[in-house]
Amino acid sequence: MNTGKTVFAQLQEHLALHQFRRFVNRYKGTYKVQSFTCLDQYLSLFIARLTYRDSLRDITACTVCKIKAPRYFKWVSQN
C-alpha cells in the first residue's frame, strides 16, 4: 500500500503556481471573491481534466462527488 503522496499531489508540485498567482494579481482575479478562490477553481479544473471530464455537467458531477470521496479534495479551502 502506498504511504506517500497521491498522484494529484505529485502533479501539483510541477504547476507554476508563482506564475499563476502573478497572472491573478495582474488581471485582478481576486476581485469580489468570497470563498472559492482562483486557485481552488484552477485546481478543480485540473482534477477534472485528469479524470477526463469534458463538459460542465461532468465537472459539476466531479465536484459533487467530493462528498463521496473527500480525500481527493482536501485542497479545496473550507470557508
N, C-alpha and C positions, 0 to 999 in steps of 0.2 A: 504494500500500500504506500502511496506517495505521501510523504510528510512535508514536502517542500511547497513551493509556491504553485498556484494554479496557472494554467496556460494563459488566462487573461491577465494575470498579474505580471507574468513574464513578458508578454507582448506590450503591456502598458509601460514597461521600463524603456522601451525603444521609441516611444512617442516623443515628439519635440514639444514638450509642454511649455518650455520657455518661449518658444516662438509662438505657440498658440496663445499664451497669455499676453504677449506683445500685440498680437492682432486684435484680441478682445479689447485691450486698452486703447488701441489706435482707433477702432471703429465704434467705441463706446458700447460694447456688447452687454455691459452690466447695467445699462440704463433701465430703471424700474424693475429690476429683478428682485423677486421676493424670496423664493426658496429654491427653485430649480435653476441652478447656475448654468452658465455656458459650458463649463467643464462637465457637469453632470449630463447635459444634453449631448455633448460630443462623445462622451463615453457610452451613453446609451445607444447612440447611432453606431459606435464602434462595435459594441457587442451584438447589435442587430445584424451588422454585416458579417460578423464572424459566424453567426448562426444562420446565415443565408436567408435573412428576412428581406423581401423585395418591396413589399407595399406598405403603406401606412397602417393598414389593418394588421399585417403581420408584426410590425414593430410595436403596435399597441398591445397585441397579444403577448409579445415577448416581455414588455414591461409589466403587464398584468400578471404574468406568470412568476414575477418576483415574490409573490405571496407564497407560491408553492415551492420555490427554490431560492430562499433568501441568501444562501452563501455566495451566489454569483453576483449579487447586487449589493455587497457590503460597501462599495464605493459611493453609492448614492447617499448624499447627506440627508439626514432625517431631521427636518425642521418643522 
